Amino acid sequence: MTTDRQPFEALLRSAANDVAWPATPDLRDGVLARIAATSAASSAPSAAASAPSVHGRRFRAARALALALVALLVLAGVAAALGYRLPGLDILFVESLPPAGTGLELGSAVPLAEARVGEPPRVLLPASLPEPGTAFVLGTGVRRIVTLAWRAGQGRPVLPGTDLSLAVMAVAGDTDDGFLTKMLGPGTTIQPVTVGGDRGWWIAGAPHDLLVRRPDGTTGVMTSRLAGDTLVFARDGTLYRLESALGRDATVVIAASMR
């Protein structure tokens, strides 16, 4: 158990002790009587053949299995209600999943419309994808960074350490070869690409930061929040950074559809 979970476990155990459960009835006598009645009935003479009925055996096996499943579900429900864990099984009931990208220090989660209203930067959406699950805003003015996050579908590739398949970051400014290569370390490769007529770069390998030339002439660093391959391109005064688990070609197609 990690340190950050200790307070929660203590609260759950305290809550379990305070729950007023109804008294559990004694079921032993009723069960024993039922077993005795069943045994007596099965030992009585029958006009049928002396071999046990196949149908009867199947019925009893099915009934035993059903009772076992009901008991397991009841036990699991009680354990979940009390905050306990079964061996090898954590039981958590939630109304909904947290927003895509939660915990990645991407900024404050905001409605998509709010993220797109403020400029700079100019926030474009890929026409080839549904709307992002979450939008984040970090900073203000020319230092404002907007990040759009798409949660990976079941069985789809994800960015390491996240639940995302794609994150699109937008910041006012541009970059060039010199800026890009200054921040790339060992184990990182850079390849020029074309994104809908705009020049871009596909950066793969180790995590990396980007140097950004802001509209006011200052230089800033666009820090990598994720450990994924990256497509970078600039359009109309905005630098776009797509961190993607989808591969170079698919990511370039997505970027070219941004409107």
C-alpha positions in Angstrom: 0.0 0.0 0.0 1.5 3.4 -1.0 1.6 6.3 1.4 -0.9 8.4 -0.5 -3.5 5.7 -0.1 -3.2 5.3 3.7 -5.5 8.1 4.7 -8.2 6.8 2.3 -7.9 3.3 3.7 -8.2 4.6 7.2 -11.4 6.5 6.3 -12.9 3.5 4.6 -12.2 1.2 7.6 -13.7 3.8 9.9 -16.8 4.0 7.7 -17.1 0.3 7.8 -17.2 0.2 11.6 -19.9 2.8 11.7 -22.3 1.1 9.2 -25.4 -0.3 11.0 -26.0 -3.6 9.3 -29.2 -5.6 10.1 -28.8 -8.8 12.1 -27.9 -11.8 10.0 -30.5 -14.5 10.5 -29.4 -18.0 11.5 -29.8 -20.0 8.3 -28.3 -23.3 9.5 -31.6 -25.0 10.7 -33.4 -24.2 7.5 -30.6 -25.4 5.3 -30.1 -28.6 7.3 -33.9 -29.3 7.1 -33.9 -28.7 3.3 -30.9 -31.1 2.9 -32.6 -33.8 5.0 -35.8 -33.5 2.9 -33.9 -33.7 -0.3 -32.0 -36.7 0.9 -35.1 -38.5 1.9 -36.8 -37.8 -1.4 -33.8 -39.1 -3.4 -33.7 -42.4 -1.3 -37.4 -43.2 -1.8 -38.2 -46.1 -4.3 -39.0 -44.9 -7.8 -40.7 -46.5 -10.7 -38.0 -45.2 -13.0 -34.8 -47.1 -13.7 -32.4 -47.5 -10.8 -29.8 -45.3 -12.6 -29.9 -41.7 -11.4 -31.7 -39.3 -13.7 -29.3 -37.3 -16.0 -31.8 -34.4 -16.0 -31.8 -34.4 -12.2 -28.0 -34.4 -11.9 -27.8 -31.5 -14.4 -30.5 -29.6 -12.5 -28.7 -30.0 -9.1 -25.3 -29.0 -10.7 -26.9 -25.9 -12.2 -28.6 -25.0 -9.0 -25.3 -25.4 -7.0 -23.5 -23.2 -9.6 -26.2 -20.5 -9.4 -26.0 -20.5 -5.6 -22.3 -20.2 -5.7 -22.4 -17.3 -8.1 -25.0 -15.5 -6.0 -22.8 -16.0 -2.9 -19.8 -14.6 -4.7 -21.7 -11.5 -5.9 -23.0 -10.9 -2.4 -19.5 -11.2 -0.9 -18.1 -8.9 -3.6 -20.8 -6.3 -3.0 -20.2 -6.3 0.8 -16.5 -6.1 0.3 -16.9 -3.1 -2.0 -19.3 -1.4 0.3 -16.9 -1.7 3.2 -13.9 -0.6 1.2 -12.2 -4.0 1.5 -10.2 -5.9 -1.1 -10.6 -9.5 -2.1 -7.3 -11.4 -2.9 -6.2 -10.3 -6.4 -9.3 -8.1 -6.9 -9.9 -4.4 -6.3 -13.6 -3.5 -6.4 -14.3 0.1 -7.3 -17.7 1.6 -8.3 -17.5 5.0 -10.1 -20.2 7.0 -11.8 -17.9 8.1 -14.6 -14.2 8.0 -15.6 -12.0 11.0 -14.7 -11.3 13.4 -17.6 -8.8 12.1 -20.2 -5.3 13.2 -19.2 -6.0 13.8 -15.6 -2.9 14.0 -13.4 -0.5 14.9 -16.3 0.0 18.6 -15.2 -1.4 19.9 -18.5 -3.1 22.8 -16.7 -6.7 23.5 -15.7 -9.5 21.5 -17.4 -11.9 23.8 -19.1 -14.9 23.4 -21.5 -13.7 23.0 -25.1 -15.5 26.2 -26.2 -13.7 28.2 -23.6 -10.3 26.8 -24.7 -11.0 27.9 -28.3 -12.3 31.4 -27.5 -9.2 33.0 -26.1 -6.4 33.9 -28.5 -3.5 33.4 -28.6 -3.1 30.6 -29.5 -5.4 29.7 -32.3 -6.9 26.3 -31.4 -7.8 24.0 -34.3 -9.6 20.7 -34.2 -8.8 17.6 -36.4 -11.8 17.1 -38.7 -10.8 13.4 -38.9 -11.5 12.8 -35.2 -14.4 13.3 -32.8 -14.1 16.1 -30.3 -11.4 15.7 -27.6 -12.4 14.3 -24.3 -10.8 17.1 -22.3 -9.3 20.5 -22.9 -6.7 22.1 -20.6 -5.3 25.7 -20.4 -2.0 26.6 -18.8 -0.6 30.2 -18.5 -2.0 33.4 -19.9 -1.3 35.8 -22.8 1.4 34.8 -25.3 2.5 32.1 -22.8 -0.9 30.5 -22.8 -0.8 26.8 -23.8 -4.0 24.9 -24.8 -3.9 21.1 -24.8 -6.6 18.9 -26.2 -6.6 15.2 -25.1 -8.1 12.1 -26.7 -8.5 9.0 -24.5 -7.4 5.8 -26.2 -10.1 3.4 -27.2 -10.1 -0.2 -25.9 -7.3 -2.1 -27.4 -5.7 1.0 -29.0 -2.1 2.2 -28.4 -1.6 4.6 -25.6 1.1 7.1 -24.7 3.3 5.6 -22.0 2.1 6.3 -18.5 -1.3 7.8 -19.7 -4.7 6.9 -20.9 -4.3 8.9 -24.0 -3.7 8.1 -27.7 -3.2 11.7 -28.7 -2.6 15.1 -27.2 -2.6 18.3 -29.3 -0.8 21.3 -27.7 -1.1 24.8 -29.2 1.0 27.9 -28.3 1.5 31.3 -29.9 4.8 31.3 -31.9 6.8 29.3 -34.3 10.1 27.3 -34.5 12.7 26.2 -37.0 15.4 23.6 -37.5 17.9 25.4 -35.3 15.5 25.8 -32.4 14.4 22.2 -32.6 17.9 20.6 -32.7 19.1 22.7 -29.8 16.8 20.8 -27.4 17.1 17.3 -28.8 19.3 14.9 -26.8 20.8 11.5 -27.5 18.3 8.8 -28.5 16.1 11.3 -30.4 15.6 11.5 -34.1 14.0 14.3 -36.2 12.5 13.9 -39.7 11.0 16.7 -41.9 7.4 16.2 -43.0 4.7 18.2 -44.8 1.5 18.9 -43.0 -1.2 20.1 -45.4 1.3 22.3 -47.2 3.0 23.5 -44.0 6.5 22.4 -43.0 6.7 20.1 -40.0 8.9 17.7 -38.1 8.4 14.2 -36.8 10.4 13.7 -33.6 10.8 10.2 -32.2 12.7 8.6 -29.3 13.5 10.1 -25.9 11.3 12.7 -24.3 12.3 16.3 -25.4 11.4 19.9 -24.9 10.9 22.5 -27.7 12.2 26.1 -28.1 9.4 28.4 -29.1 9.9 31.9 -30.7 7.0 33.9 -29.3 5.2 36.7 -31.1 6.8 39.4 -28.9 10.3 38.2 -29.9 11.1 36.4 -26.7 12.0 32.7 -26.5 10.3 30.1 -24.4 10.5 26.4 -23.7 7.5 24.1 -24.5 8.1 21.4 -22.0 7.1 17.8 -22.8 4.4 16.5 -20.5 4.2 13.1 -22.1 6.7 10.5 -23.3 5.5 10.0 -26.8 6.6 10.6 -30.4 5.8 14.1 -31.5 4.7 16.0 -34.7 5.5 19.7 -34.7 4.3 22.3 -37.2 3.4 26.0 -37.3 0.5 27.6 -39.0 -0.7 31.3 -38.9 1.3 32.3 -35.9 0.6 29.2 -33.8 2.9 26.3 -33.0 1.2 22.9 -32.8 2.7 19.9 -31.0 1.0 16.5 -31.4 2.1 13.9 -29.0 0.9 10.6 -30.5 0.8 6.9 -30.0 -0.6 6.4 -33.5 2.6 6.5 -35.6 4.0 9.1 -38.0 1.7 8.6 -41.0 -1.6 8.5 -39.1 -0.5 11.6 -37.0 0.4 13.6 -40.1 -3.1 12.8 -41.6 -4.8 13.9 -38.4 -2.7 17.2 -38.3 -3.5 17.9 -42.0 -7.2 17.7 -41.2 -7.0 20.4 -38.4 -9.4 23.3 -39.1 
